[in-house]
Amino acid sequence: MKILCATDLLPKSDAAIERAGLLGDQLGADVTLLHVVAAADSERVLEHTLQVAQEQMRSRGRPPLWRAIGVPNVAVLAGNPARLILEALRQSMPGLLVLGGHRKRPLRDALEGTLAEKVLASRTCPVLFAQHHAQVPYRRVLLALDVSATAAAAIRAAEELVLTSESDARIVHACETPHPRMIGYASGDFEAVTRYVEGWTQEAVRSMRGLLQGESANFTRYEVDIAGHEPVPAIMRAVEHHQPDLVVMGTRGGGRLHRALLGSVANRVLHEITCDALVVPDGSFGTSRRKLPRDARHRTSAGRETLAPAP
């Protein structure tokens, strides 16, 4: 297991370095701290900048600044940060990339795409965005899932990378309720509407429990909230209500133009939440633990189900 932590050595990246060290100890993983120095106008300036950066990185990887048990590898490169980080991912094939908080530059980001978007689009590995100082493993984890293969990968990644036996794990499954006019609303049959929505909710729970049975090593540990709203508002409402330390999401990616105009659910949520986030791109985390039985989506487990709070 390898963990790569890319840092710009600014204070906002301290949380990422701390979390990488904590996870390295937790998972028994090799941790590499990577810093990329931008190209300079002259060789002399670049050489001086590299020397300063190398000393800073060596200090950051030693006590007292480095508090983890395992000793990290340290690498300093010069060039385009996004290109070199992507190259490092392809060469070392880590199981996790850890990044610090993103410094928003709306116009430039819309035109070029953020480093985070480029990394996620490469679908190389899950990416953990760390914003809070890491002293203990994640205690409250919220998984924002649908019932796709992408969600299955997010479950596996969460269990293998961040969840511990002490973690309180909850799932929010957001899916819009079918339009009432399709089920008798126009005719005033409100009892039919109620029965239909209740049946729809139960089916949504069964589908999520079926996914968990196929992908989770301990599917009864999860509480499942069904939110009959659009995904982004539902996730934000669940974050506000449960106050998690970490949100876990899958993402299918998409073209840069699509993200700039519409934004994926993961991208939009990342710009709103203030807690840490683990984003698992489609195809970046192994294969399914086992094939789902044909009737898995029609079975329930002994776990608990609740409805998400009404708006």
N, C-alpha and C positions, 0 to 999 in steps of 0.2 A: 504494500500500500504506500502510495506517495501522495504528499500534499504540497502543492505549489502555492505560495503566497506572494503576489505581486504588490509591491509597495512603492509609493512615491516619496517615502520618508517624511511626509508631513504628519502633524499630530493626528489628523483624522484617520490615518492608516494604522495607528497604534492598536486599535481594537482588532483589526484583521490579523496583525502579527500575534497578538495575545491569543486570539481564538485558534489560529493555526497551531500554536504551540500546545494549547490545551487539548485540541483534537489529536495532535500527534501522539501525546502521552496516552490519551483515551483509546486510540485505535492501534497503537504500536506502529505508527507510520513514520516514514522518513519525511522530514519537512525541509523544503528549500525556500529561502527568502530571495526574491528576485527584484532588483531595481534596475531600471533602464534610464540612462542619461541621454538626453536629447543631443543631437548633433550641434556643434558649436562653429563659430565663424573661423576659428583658427585652431591648429593642432595644439598650441600651447594652452589655450583656454580649455580645450577638451581634455587634455592630459591632467590639468589641475583639477577640473571638475570630477574626473574619474577617481583621482587619488582621494579627494574629500569624500566622495560617495562610498568608496571602498572602506575607508576608515569608519564612516558612520554605520555602514552595514555590519562590519565586524563588531563594533560596540553593541549594536542592536541585537546581535546574536549571542552575546555573552552576558552573564550576570553582572550587575543587578537588573539591567533592563530586560534580559531574557529570563523568565521565571519558570519555564517548563523544564522537565527532567531531561528529555532528549536534546541533543545538540543539533542545531540546524545547519544545513548547507547554505552557503552564501554565494550569490552570483551577482555581478554588476556588468551590464552590457551597455553599449553605446549605439544609438540609432533611433529608429521610429518605434515608440513604445508598443503600439498595437501590433505591428508586424512582428516584433521580436517576442512579445508575449505569446502570440499565436504560434510562432515557430517553436518556442520552448514547450508549449503544450503538445505539439505534434511529435517532438523528439522524445520528451520524457514520459508522455502518456500518464499523467497523474490521475488518481481517482477523484481528486477534488481540487478546485481552484478557489482560493480565498482572496477577496478584494475588499478594500475599505469603502467608505461612503463616496458616492459619486458627486463631483462638483459640477453643478448644472450650468450649461452654456447653451441656452435654448436654440439660438439660430445656428450655431456651428454644429450642435448635435443633430439638428434636423437635416442638415446638408450632408454631414459626414457619417453620422451614426456614432454612438458612444462606444467606448472600449467594451463596456459590458455587453452591448448589443452584438458587437462583432464576435466576441468570445462565445456568446450563446448561439449565434448563428453558425459557428463552426461545429457545434454539437460534439465537442471533444470530451467534455466531462461536466458534471454538476458544478455550479458556481455558488459559493456562499458569500453573501454581502454582509459584512460585519460592521455594525455601527456602534455597538455598546461594548465596553470593556469586559473581558472574559475572566471571571474568577471561578465559576463553577460550570458544569455541563448544563445544557438547556433543560429547564424544568417544565415550562409550559409551551407546547408545540402545537401549532394549528396547521393542519394540512388542508389546502384549498384544492379540491379535486372534482373532476368529472368522472366518467366511467370508461375512459379511453385507455389505450396502451400507454399514452403519455402519463396518465395518472398512475398506472401500474408501476412504471419506472420510478415515479416520485415516491411511492410507498416503499419500494425496495431501497432506494437511496436514503430515505429518512431513517429506516431501521438499521442500515449498515453503517451510516456515517454519523448521525447526530442523536438518535434516541437512546436513552439508557433505561434500565429497569425502573428508575425513579421518575422518569418523565411522564407528565400528564399529557396524553396525546388525544386530540380532538379533530374531527373532520367536519368541514363545512362543504356541503354539496349544493351548489347553486344551479337551479334550473327553473326557468320561467313556467308558471302555471299555464296550462292551455287556456285559450281565450274563452271566457264564460259563454259567449254567444254560440259556441260550438256545442254547448251542453245544456241548453235550455234557458239561459239567462234572459233572452229576448222574450220568452213566453212567461217569464215570472216564476218559473219552477225553481225556487231557491234551494229546496231540499235536494233536487237532482244535482244542482251545482255543488252543494256541500258533500254529497256522496261521491261525486266524481273527483273532487279535489282530494278527499280523504283517500280514495283508491289510488289516485296518482301519487300521493305522498308515500303510501305504503309500497308502491311499486318502485319508487325512487330509492327507498331504504333497502329493499331487497336487492336492487341492482348494485348498490354500493357495498352491501354485505357480501354479495357474491364475488365482487372484485377483491375485497379484503381476504376472503377465504382462499382465493387463488394465489395471492401475492404476499400476504403477510405471514411472518413466522409466529405471530401471536395476535390473531385478528380480533379476539375478544377484548383487547386492551383499549380499543378505540370507542369513544362516544361519537355518534354521527348526528349532525344537525342538517336538516333539509331546509334550504332557504328558497322560497318561491319568488326569486327576484333575478334581475340580470346579474352576471357574475361579479363585476367590479363593485357595485354598491353592496351586494351581499357579503363579499369578502371583507370590505371595509367595516361594515356593521359588525361582523363577527370579531374582527380585530379589536374594535372599540369595546365590545362587550366582554371578551375573554382576556384581553391584555396579554397576549402570548409573548414569550421571549424570542420566538422564531416562527416564521411563516414558511411553509414548504409548498411549492407550486411546480407543476410541469409546464412546459411550453413547446409548441410545435414549431416555433420560429416563424419565418416568413421573410419576404423581401424587404429591403430597407425603405422603399417607397411606401409599401403597405404600412409599415410600422410608423412612418412619419405622418401619414394621413389619418390612420385609424388607431394604431397602437394595439399590440396584443394585450390580453388580460394581464399577463405577468408584468409586462413593461409598464402598464398603467398603475398597477398595484405597487410596484417598486418605487414609483415616484410619489406615492402617497403615504406609505407606512413609515414609521420611525423605528420599528424593531428590526432585528436581523432577518434575512431572507435566504432560503436555499432554493435555487431555481434549477430544475432538472430538464435539460433539453431532450426532446424526443430522440431516442437512439443513443443516448450518451451513458446509459448505465445498465449494461448487461442485458440478459434475457429473462423472460418470465420464469419464476420459480417452478411453476407447474401449469399445465394447461387447465383452464377452467372447465369443470364439468358442464355438460349442456344445460343442466337444470340449476346451475349455481345461482343464477340471477333470480330464481324463484324460491330460494331458501333463505332463512334468517338464522342468525347465530344467537348465542346467549348474551351478546353484548347489549348495551343500552342505546336507545334511540330517543332523540328529543327533537322538537321543532325549533327552528331558530326564532328568536324574539321577533315579534311583529314590529314594523317600523313605527 
